[in-house]
Amino acid sequence: MKTRLALPCLLGSLLLSSAVHAASALVPPKGYYAALEIRKGEAQACQAVPEPYTGELVFRSKYEGSDSARSTLNKKAEKAFRAKTKPITEIERGVSRMVMRYMEKGRTGELECALAWLDAWAEDDALLSTEYNHTGKSMRKWALGSLAGAYLRLKFSTSQPLAAYPEQAKRIEAWFAKVGDQVIKDWSDLPLKQINNHSYWAAWSVMAAGVATNRRPLFDWAVEQFHIAAKQVDPRGFLANELKRRQRALAYHNYSLPPLMMIAAFAQANGVDLRGDNDGALGRLAGNVLAGVEDPEPFAERAGDEDQDMEDLETDAKFSWLEPYCALYACSPALRERKAEMGPFKNFRLGGDVTRIFDPQEKPSKSTVGKRD
């Protein structure tokens, strides 16, 4: 009888545990709780809000006319792309800068300006057009990741900077949720041959929005996309769909790592350990990329005997993923030293000052101050 009674009790405990986990509030990694640093001085003047982008998200690709590798830059198309997307890029970079300055100096003007920009775009339902092409939906998810990523530092700081602005915060978060829902529609149910770094960046943006708005369906979708990504990593740490980029295969493997590392770090903060997926796929991918930077020949061989274009990899900011990586894994002293030499990392697409979030004890040298993507 005791055994027969124990089963329902056990099931009840499991169900209760599951319900508690589902009901628990979503949180970011601990670095997002950092308090303000208060310094003397005046905030920079608040610039005019970039015109909220409410039009069709149809843009020319900077690789327009390229072959299937999508690796040849079309300068004319790039110029047209940058002109039309200027307001989107302006708000991404601007909000990131203002939030970083506010967290570093505690000047209220920076906070109020960042919130004014976000609130204006939220009120106009910017970036929500259902008329879009591939480049357009890519801009939507990049913008969401940039803006929600920066906002997280305000939302979770122990200084509670948003407490005095409840209505603005409510509108901004509702907008993030709507954009996140649309990003899920944009990037769901793709055939495996089309799932590449774009899907990973979409998943990061949805993760950031999910935690910022405490919406578990967004969090769960991002985690599911990570599972798919992990399954794409082969036993040697290569991604078949990034090898298609031929001479830029190594660069695009590296570009795949920032969103995947951020998703893994956020998942871990919420009790979900993704490091074991596909026999340690994330660590295997990172190790292969680091080895490829030293010796790109294996990437050249796997990408069709194409010599690798190393230009992108000469920019230290491209390795901002090392911050969450060394928070998730036991990085060697040599790699930590290398990371310190390359940093501090400031990447607006990851929400700003990545080093301050994941390695706040690192002291920037004079030669590295201000480096950012």
FENLIN-V891961 format. One record per helix or strand. SS is the DSSP state (H for helix, E for strand). FROM is the first residue (numbers start at 1). TO is the last residue. If there is no record, write none. Layout:
SS;FROM;TO + SS;FROM;TO
This chain:
H;2;23 + H;30;33 + E;57;57 + H;75;84 + H;86;105 + H;108;123 + E;132;132 + H;134;156 + H;161;164 + H;166;187 + H;192;194 + H;197;213 + H;216;232 + E;233;233 + E;239;239 + H;240;243 + H;246;269 + H;277;294 + H;297;302 + H;312;314 + H;316;319 + H;321;328 + H;333;342 + E;346;347 + H;348;350 + E;352;353 + H;354;358
